[in-house]
Amino acid sequence: MSKTSRRDFIKTTTAATAGVAVTGINALRAERVLGANDRVRVAIVGASDRTMSSLVPAFMSQTANLNFELVAVCDIWKKRREETPAAIAKKYGIKEPAQVRNTDELYSMKDIDAVIVGTADFQHAYHGIEAVRAGKDCYVEKPFANIMSDAREALKVIGGSKQVFQVGTQRRSTPSYMRAKEYLESGKFGDIVMAEMTWNVNQPGRWRRPSVVPQLREADTDWKRYLINRPYEPFDARKYLEFRLFWPYSSGIPCQWLVHQIDTVHWFTGIPHPRSVVANGGIYLWKDGRKNFDTMTAVFDYHDAKKDKAFQVLYSSRMTNSAGDVKEIYYSNGGTLNLDTNKVTAEGGLTANYAGAMKMQPNLLAPLTLADEGGIETAASTGADKQTTAHMRNWMECVRNRNQKTNADIHAAYNHSVALCMTIAAIQTGKRVTFDDAKQEVVTA
């Protein structure tokens, strides 16, 4: 984003968060068939926990200003499909959205302009492709794709369409991160030489649904439709509701947390994906039947071929001890950019003692605060949090003005999917993983 557009975006985001009405919204182009009063009619695909705790509140906080309407809830589980519309209507004082059993029924309806996809991890790319083929704009939760065949097909279909697409890596709509990108692009920071990222929690119940799993019966859902393009296996309520613990439905930590953080590397540097990845980990403590690691460490090697510059990203995450919390720290020869504190400091920079010995000049960054608001966006909050609201609003405004360049477009989604698939391959094989740009394939050495 340019400086002007970034400042304008931050202003409108602040106004939206404060509930201030925004005027001057561009009308949709004539080719879109609209509802009453130019209203954009939106359906939910997948009434999941994430959808209901964050995506719906973020969306509903902007509907009045931007003239959007939630008109349908599509979910293959009978319980969610029947209970969610009434709950939404009661909470937000709106007409109860229609109950829709599956996307075949949804896309046969004539009053749907766009969808918000909040299904299981492995279904995101599939539903994004399906929505675009049906002529719908779509907001799709992350991770986008955890197998390369889905990622390649999505890039082809969505990238070649006129539909407005946004993937849910909401750091790209967060003012402090936008300011960090602007600062890095100014050249004042210097070349990135290293980045360290962590995401630590101590939550044995994270991604578990012990009170809900017994409520799910195979007769009340469509198990084959749930599996989409994954290999068939017998119905398992845990793999349906606790999918983040089980491959091939999710990789757990990489799908959920790494994607958010590694996406900032691509965004900040313009490098689309790692040159190589190595990783390991295991289930060290929470031995509850899960298949995905509760602890992992990965090292990413990035190379900017145009500038012949390279650096590493060290990523670690554990679900067994929360010390260290969530961190994103970038290093240059002159100091440190800390996205937890939103401060640039000279910490670690080249001092006179060591520079003089090599007949070099010291290199120490000037202190800088990136934003008044501090703290990394963790995507773990509930309600209409600022970051998700800003990201949702960006998509809604682009739907309004038919701007395909959302803050996190299909290329951002594809690039984080490549890094994700490389990480998964490294975890599963224990090998150094690279990427074949010509074939767009992950390669295990």
PECORNOR-V671516 format. One record per residue. N is the residue number from 0. RES is the residue in one letter. SS is DSSP state (hx for helix, st for strand, lp for the rest). Layout:
# PECORNOR-V671516
n;res;ss
N;RES;SS
N;RES;SS
This chain:
# PECORNOR-V671516
n;res;ss
0;M;lp
1;S;lp
2;K;hx
3;T;hx
4;S;hx
5;R;hx
6;R;hx
7;D;hx
8;F;hx
9;I;hx
10;K;hx
11;T;hx
12;T;hx
13;T;hx
14;A;hx
15;A;hx
16;T;hx
17;A;lp
18;G;lp
19;V;lp
20;A;lp
21;V;lp
22;T;lp
23;G;lp
24;I;lp
25;N;lp
26;A;lp
27;L;lp
28;R;lp
29;A;lp
30;E;lp
31;R;lp
32;V;lp
33;L;lp
34;G;lp
35;A;hx
36;N;hx
37;D;hx
38;R;lp
39;V;st
40;R;st
41;V;st
42;A;st
43;I;st
44;V;st
45;G;lp
46;A;lp
47;S;lp
48;D;hx
49;R;hx
50;T;hx
51;M;hx
52;S;hx
53;S;hx
54;L;hx
55;V;hx
56;P;hx
57;A;hx
58;F;hx
59;M;hx
60;S;lp
61;Q;lp
62;T;hx
63;A;hx
64;N;hx
65;L;hx
66;N;lp
67;F;st
68;E;st
69;L;st
70;V;st
71;A;st
72;V;st
73;C;st
74;D;lp
75;I;lp
76;W;lp
77;K;hx
78;K;hx
79;R;hx
80;R;hx
81;E;hx
82;E;hx
83;T;hx
84;P;hx
85;A;hx
86;A;hx
87;I;hx
88;A;hx
89;K;hx
90;K;hx
91;Y;hx
92;G;lp
93;I;lp
94;K;lp
95;E;lp
96;P;lp
97;A;st
98;Q;st
99;V;st
100;R;lp
101;N;lp
102;T;hx
103;D;hx
104;E;hx
105;L;hx
106;Y;lp
107;S;lp
108;M;lp
109;K;lp
110;D;lp
111;I;lp
112;D;lp
113;A;st
114;V;st
115;I;st
116;V;st
117;G;lp
118;T;lp
119;A;lp
120;D;hx
121;F;hx
122;Q;hx
123;H;hx
124;A;hx
125;Y;hx
126;H;hx
127;G;hx
128;I;hx
129;E;hx
130;A;hx
131;V;hx
132;R;hx
133;A;lp
134;G;lp
135;K;lp
136;D;st
137;C;st
138;Y;st
139;V;st
140;E;lp
141;K;lp
142;P;lp
143;F;lp
144;A;lp
145;N;lp
146;I;lp
147;M;hx
148;S;hx
149;D;hx
150;A;hx
151;R;hx
152;E;hx
153;A;hx
154;L;hx
155;K;hx
156;V;hx
157;I;hx
158;G;hx
159;G;lp
160;S;lp
161;K;lp
162;Q;lp
163;V;lp
164;F;st
165;Q;st
166;V;st
167;G;lp
168;T;lp
169;Q;hx
170;R;hx
171;R;hx
172;S;hx
173;T;lp
174;P;hx
175;S;hx
176;Y;hx
177;M;hx
178;R;hx
179;A;hx
180;K;hx
181;E;hx
182;Y;hx
183;L;hx
184;E;hx
185;S;lp
186;G;lp
187;K;lp
188;F;lp
189;G;lp
190;D;lp
191;I;lp
192;V;lp
193;M;st
194;A;st
195;E;st
196;M;st
197;T;st
198;W;st
199;N;st
200;V;lp
201;N;st
202;Q;lp
203;P;lp
204;G;lp
205;R;lp
206;W;lp
207;R;lp
208;R;lp
209;P;hx
210;S;hx
211;V;hx
212;V;hx
213;P;lp
214;Q;lp
215;L;lp
216;R;lp
217;E;hx
218;A;hx
219;D;hx
220;T;lp
221;D;lp
222;W;hx
223;K;hx
224;R;hx
225;Y;hx
226;L;hx
227;I;lp
228;N;lp
229;R;lp
230;P;lp
231;Y;lp
232;E;lp
233;P;lp
234;F;lp
235;D;lp
236;A;hx
237;R;hx
238;K;hx
239;Y;hx
240;L;hx
241;E;lp
242;F;hx
243;R;hx
244;L;hx
245;F;lp
246;W;lp
247;P;lp
248;Y;lp
249;S;lp
250;S;lp
251;G;lp
252;I;hx
253;P;hx
254;C;hx
255;Q;hx
256;W;hx
257;L;hx
258;V;hx
259;H;hx
260;Q;hx
261;I;hx
262;D;hx
263;T;hx
264;V;hx
265;H;hx
266;W;hx
267;F;hx
268;T;hx
269;G;lp
270;I;lp
271;P;lp
272;H;lp
273;P;lp
274;R;lp
275;S;st
276;V;st
277;V;st
278;A;st
279;N;st
280;G;st
281;G;st
282;I;lp
283;Y;lp
284;L;lp
285;W;lp
286;K;lp
287;D;lp
288;G;lp
289;R;lp
290;K;lp
291;N;lp
292;F;lp
293;D;lp
294;T;st
295;M;st
296;T;st
297;A;st
298;V;st
299;F;st
300;D;st
301;Y;st
302;H;st
303;D;st
304;A;lp
305;K;lp
306;K;lp
307;D;lp
308;K;st
309;A;st
310;F;st
311;Q;st
312;V;st
313;L;st
314;Y;st
315;S;st
316;S;st
317;R;st
318;M;lp
319;T;st
320;N;lp
321;S;lp
322;A;lp
323;G;lp
324;D;lp
325;V;st
326;K;st
327;E;st
328;I;st
329;Y;st
330;Y;st
331;S;st
332;N;lp
333;G;lp
334;G;st
335;T;st
336;L;st
337;N;st
338;L;lp
339;D;lp
340;T;lp
341;N;lp
342;K;st
343;V;st
344;T;st
345;A;lp
346;E;lp
347;G;lp
348;G;lp
349;L;st
350;T;lp
351;A;hx
352;N;hx
353;Y;hx
354;A;hx
355;G;hx
356;A;hx
357;M;lp
358;K;lp
359;M;lp
360;Q;lp
361;P;lp
362;N;st
363;L;lp
364;L;lp
365;A;lp
366;P;lp
367;L;st
368;T;st
369;L;lp
370;A;lp
371;D;lp
372;E;lp
373;G;lp
374;G;lp
375;I;lp
376;E;lp
377;T;lp
378;A;lp
379;A;lp
380;S;lp
381;T;lp
382;G;lp
383;A;lp
384;D;lp
385;K;hx
386;Q;hx
387;T;hx
388;T;hx
389;A;hx
390;H;hx
391;M;hx
392;R;hx
393;N;hx
394;W;hx
395;M;hx
396;E;hx
397;C;hx
398;V;hx
399;R;hx
400;N;hx
401;R;lp
402;N;lp
403;Q;lp
404;K;lp
405;T;lp
406;N;lp
407;A;lp
408;D;lp
409;I;hx
410;H;hx
411;A;hx
412;A;hx
413;Y;hx
414;N;hx
415;H;hx
416;S;hx
417;V;hx
418;A;hx
419;L;hx
420;C;hx
421;M;hx
422;T;hx
423;I;hx
424;A;hx
425;A;hx
426;I;hx
427;Q;hx
428;T;hx
429;G;lp
430;K;lp
431;R;lp
432;V;st
433;T;st
434;F;st
435;D;st
436;D;lp
437;A;lp
438;K;lp
439;Q;lp
440;E;st
441;V;st
442;V;st
443;T;st
444;A;lp
